[in-house]
Amino acid sequence: MIAEIQEKFGTEQTVTYTLLKDGKFYIIEHVPARVDAESGEQYFSPQTMERLQQMIWGQRKPIRVLQTPVYQSFYFAPLTSRFVCVKLVNKFLAPTTYE
C-alpha cells in the first residue's frame, strides 16, 4: 500500500514553498509535501495548504527577511527558419542550432 502511494504521489519530503502575492514574494521553508521523483511536482495536503494560507494572510512575523534581485526578461525575437535552442548539458548551457 505504501509503495503504491509513493509511486502515485511521490515520497514525503520537506520543501520550500514560494508565493508571489500582491507584489510581495513569500518563502516558507520546511513544508511537508509529497514530491514526484520523476517530475518534481509537489503535492500538499489540504491541512498544509490551510496552514500556509494562515501564515501568509495572517501577516505572521517572519523569522528573517531576504533581499533578492529581480530581473526583467530580454526581448524575444520572433522565430525564423533557423533558431538556437539552449539546453542544459552536464550542468552547462550548450547552444544547439536547428534548421
DRENMI-825263 format. One record per residue (C-alpha): residue number from 1; x, y, z. Coordinates in steps of 0.25 Angstrom, whole numbers, plus 5000, padded with zeros to 4 digits. Each point is the difference from the previous one (the first is absolute). Example, Ala and Ser with C-alpha at 12.3 -4.5 7.8 and 13.67 -1.06 7.14 Angstrom:
BEGIN
1;5049;4982;5031
2;5006;5014;4998
This chain:
BEGIN
1;5000;5000;5000
2;5011;5010;5004
3;5008;4996;4987
4;4987;5003;4992
5;4998;5014;5006
6;5015;5003;4998
7;4999;4996;4986
8;4988;5008;4997
9;5002;5013;5009
10;5016;4999;5002
11;5007;5000;5013
12;4998;5008;5013
13;5010;5012;5001
14;5001;5014;5005
15;5001;5010;4989
16;5001;5015;4999
17;4986;5006;4996
18;5000;5014;4993
19;4989;5009;4996
20;4999;5014;4993
21;4988;5007;5006
22;4997;5015;4998
23;5014;5003;4996
24;5006;4993;5012
25;5008;4987;4999
26;4998;4990;5011
27;5009;4989;5004
28;4996;4989;5010
29;5011;4990;5003
30;4999;4985;5005
31;4985;4998;4994
32;4996;4985;5000
33;4997;4996;4986
34;4999;4987;4991
35;5010;5002;4989
36;5000;4992;4987
37;5014;4995;4997
38;4998;5001;4985
39;4994;5014;4998
40;5003;5007;5013
41;4985;5003;5001
42;4996;5004;5015
43;4987;4995;5006
44;4996;5007;5013
45;4989;4995;5010
46;4987;5008;5002
47;5005;5002;5014
48;5014;5005;4996
49;4994;5010;4990
50;4990;5005;5010
51;5012;5003;5010
52;5008;5007;4988
53;4988;5009;4998
54;4999;5003;5014
55;5015;5004;5001
56;5000;5009;4988
57;4986;5006;5001
58;5001;5001;5015
59;5013;5009;4999
60;5007;4991;5009
61;5014;5006;5003
62;5011;4993;4992
63;5012;4994;5006
64;5009;5008;4991
65;4999;5009;4988
66;5008;4998;4987
67;5003;5011;4989
68;5001;4994;4986
69;5002;5006;4986
70;4989;5000;4990
71;5004;4999;4985
72;4991;5003;4988
73;5001;4991;4988
74;5007;5004;4988
75;4992;5003;4987
76;4997;4987;4993
77;5001;5001;4985
78;4990;4992;4991
79;5004;4986;4996
80;5006;4999;4986
81;5003;4988;4992
82;5013;4999;5008
83;5001;5001;5015
84;5009;4997;5011
85;4995;4991;5012
86;5008;5000;5013
87;4999;4987;5008
88;5007;4996;5013
89;5011;4990;4997
90;5008;4995;5012
91;4996;5013;5008
92;5005;5009;4989
93;4991;5008;4990
94;5003;4995;4986
95;4994;5007;4988
96;4995;4991;4989
97;4996;5005;4986
98;4988;4995;4993
99;4996;5002;4985
